[in-house]
Amino acid sequence: MSATRTCVVCRESLEQDEGLRVVLAPDGTAALDFRQKLPGRGAWVHWTKSCMDQLTERGRLNRAFKTNVRVPGAVEGEEPFPAGPARRWVEKRQRELLGLGQRAGQVKAGSNVVLGVVRKGWAEYLVLARDAGETVAGDWSRKARGYELEVYRSLLGAGELGDALGKPGVRSILAAGDGPLARALRLELKRGGAFL
């Protein structure tokens, strides 16, 4: 059983995979520890938009680290720390895991292929492109409910999903089976839900 952490914003308990770890760089600047392996004291925040948006307010990081903490500036056109860097990380991880999962046979693409693996009981969950239309999303959500499958929205658009899979063209719907890459992808899809 893993140790329980406390979100420095809402003060609620969280499991390790539910939280984003913040550490201090040697110069006193806050840094995100996505792999949760950097040395030193860490502060934890939920992977939710509301907790991330409030992290740098009211001296929360200063209290957590018992020192003055410098917060990195935002990249132009991006949300401020920590949401901007966290979103970039999740997009990158989704892209990587989709490609690896497809090559390992744990991710299937194409509406006919997805429907086939759903009917066979192979699919563990479905992935919709960020920009999938309401009709497509509604149709697949109904199908997923009939098979008791969860549906996640990716931070990637349909064209980006195709690129991540190494398949030209748009991919609005994907199915993920069982396996370590598919489980890691599910975690990144859940984290990405904070930004949708």
C-alpha positions in Angstrom: 0.0 0.0 0.0 1.4 3.4 -1.0 1.7 6.3 1.4 -1.1 8.9 1.3 -0.3 12.4 0.4 -2.1 15.7 1.0 -3.0 18.2 -1.7 -1.5 21.6 -0.6 -4.5 23.4 -2.1 -7.7 21.5 -1.0 -6.0 19.7 1.9 -7.6 16.4 0.8 -5.8 13.0 0.8 -4.6 11.7 -2.5 -2.9 8.6 -3.8 0.4 9.0 -5.6 -1.0 8.6 -9.1 -3.7 11.2 -8.4 -1.2 13.9 -7.6 1.4 16.0 -9.3 4.6 16.5 -7.3 6.2 19.9 -7.1 9.9 20.1 -6.0 12.4 22.9 -5.5 15.3 23.4 -7.9 18.6 24.4 -6.3 17.8 28.1 -7.1 14.5 28.0 -5.2 12.3 27.8 -8.3 9.3 25.4 -8.3 9.7 22.5 -10.7 7.3 19.7 -11.6 8.4 16.2 -10.9 6.3 14.2 -13.3 8.1 10.9 -12.7 8.0 11.4 -9.0 11.6 10.5 -8.5 13.5 13.8 -7.9 15.2 14.1 -4.5 14.1 16.4 -1.8 10.9 17.5 -0.2 7.9 17.6 -2.4 4.5 19.3 -2.4 1.5 17.5 -3.9 -1.4 18.9 -5.8 -4.4 17.1 -7.4 -4.5 16.6 -11.1 -7.5 18.9 -11.3 -7.8 22.2 -13.0 -9.1 23.9 -9.9 -6.3 22.7 -7.6 -3.6 23.5 -10.2 -5.0 27.0 -10.8 -4.9 27.8 -7.0 -1.4 26.3 -6.3 0.5 29.5 -6.6 -2.0 31.6 -4.7 -1.9 32.7 -1.1 1.6 31.5 -0.4 0.8 27.8 -0.6 4.1 26.8 -2.0 6.0 29.0 0.5 4.2 27.3 3.4 4.8 23.8 1.9 8.5 24.3 1.4 9.0 26.7 4.4 10.9 29.1 2.2 10.3 31.7 -0.5 9.5 29.8 -3.7 10.0 31.4 -7.2 7.3 30.4 -9.7 8.4 30.0 -13.3 6.8 32.4 -15.7 4.3 31.2 -18.3 5.3 30.4 -21.8 3.5 32.7 -24.3 0.1 31.4 -25.3 0.1 28.8 -22.5 -1.6 28.6 -19.1 0.5 29.6 -16.1 2.5 27.3 -13.9 1.7 24.4 -13.1 -1.1 23.9 -15.6 0.8 24.9 -18.8 3.8 22.6 -18.2 1.5 19.8 -16.9 -0.6 19.9 -20.0 2.4 19.8 -22.3 3.7 16.8 -20.4 0.3 14.9 -20.6 0.0 15.6 -24.4 3.6 14.3 -24.9 2.9 11.2 -22.8 -0.4 10.5 -24.6 1.4 10.8 -28.0 4.2 8.4 -26.9 1.9 5.9 -25.3 -0.5 5.8 -28.2 2.3 5.0 -30.6 3.9 2.4 -28.4 0.5 0.9 -27.6 -0.4 0.6 -31.2 2.9 -1.1 -32.0 2.4 -3.5 -29.1 -1.1 -4.4 -30.2 -2.7 -2.7 -27.2 -4.4 0.1 -29.1 -6.6 -0.2 -32.2 -7.8 2.5 -34.6 -10.5 3.0 -37.2 -14.2 3.0 -36.5 -14.8 -0.5 -38.0 -11.9 -2.0 -36.3 -12.9 -0.4 -33.0 -16.4 -1.6 -33.3 -15.2 -5.1 -34.0 -12.9 -5.3 -30.9 -15.7 -3.8 -28.8 -18.1 -6.5 -29.9 -15.5 -9.2 -29.3 -14.9 -8.0 -25.7 -11.3 -7.1 -26.3 -11.6 -3.4 -25.6 -11.0 -2.1 -22.0 -11.9 1.5 -22.8 -12.3 3.9 -25.7 -10.5 7.1 -26.6 -12.1 10.0 -28.4 -10.2 12.7 -30.2 -10.4 16.1 -28.5 -12.1 17.5 -31.6 -14.5 14.7 -32.3 -17.9 16.1 -33.1 -21.0 15.8 -30.9 -22.6 13.2 -33.2 -19.5 11.0 -33.2 -19.0 11.4 -29.4 -22.6 10.7 -28.7 -22.7 7.6 -30.9 -19.6 6.1 -29.4 -20.7 7.0 -25.8 -24.0 5.1 -26.4 -22.1 2.1 -27.8 -19.6 2.1 -24.9 -22.4 2.2 -22.3 -24.0 -0.9 -24.0 -20.7 -2.7 -23.4 -19.9 -1.1 -20.0 -16.8 0.6 -21.3 -15.4 4.0 -20.2 -14.8 6.7 -22.8 -11.9 9.2 -22.4 -11.2 12.3 -24.4 -7.6 12.8 -25.5 -5.9 16.1 -25.5 -4.9 15.3 -29.0 -7.0 16.1 -32.0 -8.0 13.5 -34.7 -5.1 14.4 -36.9 -2.7 14.2 -34.0 -4.0 10.8 -33.0 -3.4 9.6 -36.6 0.2 11.0 -36.4 0.8 9.4 -33.0 -0.2 6.0 -34.4 1.9 6.4 -37.5 -1.2 6.2 -39.6 -2.0 9.0 -42.0 -5.3 10.8 -41.7 -7.7 11.5 -38.9 -8.6 9.0 -36.1 -11.5 10.1 -34.0 -12.0 6.9 -32.1 -9.5 4.4 -30.6 -9.9 1.2 -28.5 -7.4 0.2 -25.9 -7.1 -3.4 -24.7 -5.3 -4.7 -21.6 -1.6 -4.3 -21.0 0.9 -2.1 -19.3 1.0 0.5 -22.1 -2.8 0.7 -22.2 -2.9 1.1 -18.4 -0.4 3.9 -18.5 -2.3 5.5 -21.3 -5.5 5.4 -19.2 -3.8 7.2 -16.4 -2.6 10.0 -18.8 -6.1 10.3 -20.3 -7.5 10.7 -16.8 -4.9 13.4 -16.0 -5.6 15.1 -19.3 -9.3 15.4 -18.3 -8.3 18.2 -16.1 -7.6 20.4 -19.2 -10.7 19.7 -21.2 
